[in-house]
Amino acid sequence: METSEGIPGPVARLATRIAEADAVIVTTPEYNKMLSGVLKNALDWISRTPGNPWAGKPVAIMSATAGRSGGERAQWSLRLALLPFRPEIVPGPEMLLGAAKEQFDAEGRLVSDRYLKTLTDLMEALRARTPRA
């Protein structure tokens, strides 16, 4: 496809948005104990674009699952998938949202003080690594 049609427009636009962003947050569900195939495919396509939009980019990773783990294996596999692109991955705290369906109120707001604290701390860590923060 790349040879005959070039980089798809949505992929080029996503790569441009990553390159222009001050920082990036990547959130993944856990699918068969890993990041989702759709996310991995997107990362693979972005790797085919000119330049490297991820290089040096501050990146925070989050995950959510219906089960108890909160996506620990998904985050690990996502970190491994991102490493070749040389982003500045925020090491933590890890935002692993387990039993996700139970963690939000009717308006979609996160209700757990524990998860709110973790999310706040992760966003502060990301902000601290963002040059224009």
C-alpha positions, -999 to 999 in steps of 0.1 A, spaced: 0 0 0 28 24 9 45 17 -24 15 22 -45 -4 49 -26 21 64 -2 15 71 35 -22 73 42 -35 108 50 -47 100 85 -13 85 94 5 116 80 -18 139 100 -13 119 132 25 120 128 23 158 122 2 162 153 26 142 174 56 162 160 38 195 168 26 185 203 44 197 234 37 162 249 17 132 242 -5 109 264 -10 74 250 -38 54 266 -44 17 258 -67 -10 269 -52 -45 275 -60 -69 247 -48 -105 251 -23 -93 277 -8 -67 254 -14 -33 238 -42 -34 212 -34 -45 177 -49 -12 164 -25 9 185 5 -12 175 -5 -9 138 -8 29 143 27 30 158 41 9 129 25 32 103 38 63 121 73 48 120 71 49 82 66 87 80 95 110 74 115 120 104 107 107 139 78 126 155 84 108 188 121 116 193 126 134 226 88 139 230 76 137 266 51 108 266 28 96 295 12 62 293 -21 51 308 -42 20 306 -76 8 317 -92 -26 319 -124 -43 329 -103 -66 351 -82 -60 382 -48 -55 366 -55 -22 351 -34 -30 320 0 -35 335 10 -59 307 -4 -35 281 16 -7 294 48 -28 294 43 -39 258 35 -3 248 67 10 264 86 -17 245 69 -7 212 77 30 218 114 26 228 128 24 192 113 59 186 133 74 215 105 94 232 110 106 268 86 82 285 75 94 319 85 65 342 56 69 366 35 68 385 18 41 365 -19 49 359 -34 14 358 -71 18 360 -87 -16 370 -124 -24 370 -127 7 348 -165 5 344 -169 10 382 -145 40 384 -167 67 368 -199 84 378 -229 89 354 -213 120 340 -181 102 331 -160 117 360 -133 96 377 -146 90 412 -118 71 430 -95 94 451 -67 69 447 -69 70 409 -74 107 408 -42 112 429 -23 89 406 -36 106 375 -28 141 389 8 129 398 13 115 364 1 147 347 24 167 369 53 145 360 45 149 323 42 187 327 76 188 344 92 172 313 74 195 289 95 224 277 66 249 273 47 238 304 
